[in-house]
Amino acid sequence: MKCRVNPSYMEQLYSFYSPFYDWVFGKLLEPGRRRAFHYLDRRPHQRILEIGIGPGSTLEKYPPYTNLVGIDISSAMIEEAQKKAAQLNGGSTFDFQVMDAANLEFPDNHFDAVISAYVITTVQDPRKVCREILRVVKPGGQIMVINHTRSPNGGLLGKIEDIVAPVCVRIGFTTDLDVIRVMREVGMNVNRAVKCNLMNTGRIIMATKES
Ligand SMILES: C[S@@+](CC[C@H](N)C(=O)[O-])C[C@H]1O[C@@H](n2cnc3c(N)ncnc32)[C@H](O)[C@@H]1O
């Protein structure tokens, strides 16, 4: 990733988006979310962490009796997620906290699964965030990242993604980050990447932590 993401700019931007996020980005990115949740282990009573939970666009997709912890750097987003959770009645518990995904305040090996939907390309240090995800998930636990990932080197699309990255960063995400590569570099065992969203621009990336 060559295009720098400024965390305080992102925090302010997503707070500004929070009241109408669901109607714009929320709807556009919904096919990826919907499809991704088919791959989530449906066992009840799992302790799951979702980083960058935004206004809670995924909440109703969790299996009943999930113990969900949702974090986001934007308190306005967390408030929206809390409002949404208050309307749900699937036996799950929800704990929302304002927190930076690069400094997760949880012990090692704490969660059965960690989910990240469209977050890795919005953070300043994606490697640090991925290392944190790997640290807090249990050995053998499920890691699911839904995101755009830069096309491989050498292709025209990758070059276009590099060119448009500075513009995209202004609206909230970068396009020049090879997310799958970062996940592998920090030691995640990436076992599958499924195409999703408009023109197959997204990937549902499934990984585990070695037992
Ligand atoms: C593109 S939105 C995705 C929201 C939601 N996950 C979804 O499925 O649409 C990115 C979210 O990540 C949050 N975010 C950005 N940087 C973060 C960080 N360092 N730590 C935690 N959350 C962060 C933003 O506030 C925003 O809610």
The ligand as an ORCA input file, in Angstrom:
! r2SCAN-3c Opt
* xyz 0 1
  C     -16.224      0.931      5.220
  S     -16.793      0.964      6.872
  C     -17.350     -0.728      7.111
  C     -18.468     -0.809      8.117
  C     -19.113     -2.191      8.254
  N     -18.166     -3.165      8.745
  C     -19.756     -2.695      6.972
  O     -19.855     -3.919      6.819
  O     -20.205     -1.904      6.158
  C     -15.282      0.962      7.784
  C     -15.505      1.017      9.290
  O     -14.255      0.810      9.943
  C     -14.140      1.745     10.992
  N     -12.707      1.946     11.252
  C     -11.809      2.615     10.497
  N     -10.598      2.561     11.064
  C     -10.729      1.835     12.209
  C      -9.827      1.434     13.221
  N      -8.551      1.759     13.186
  N     -10.305      0.694     14.247
  C     -11.621      0.356     14.303
  N     -12.530      0.709     13.359
  C     -12.083      1.437     12.324
  C     -14.861      2.987     10.484
  O     -15.241      3.865     11.514
  C     -16.042      2.359      9.766
  O     -17.127      2.150     10.630
*
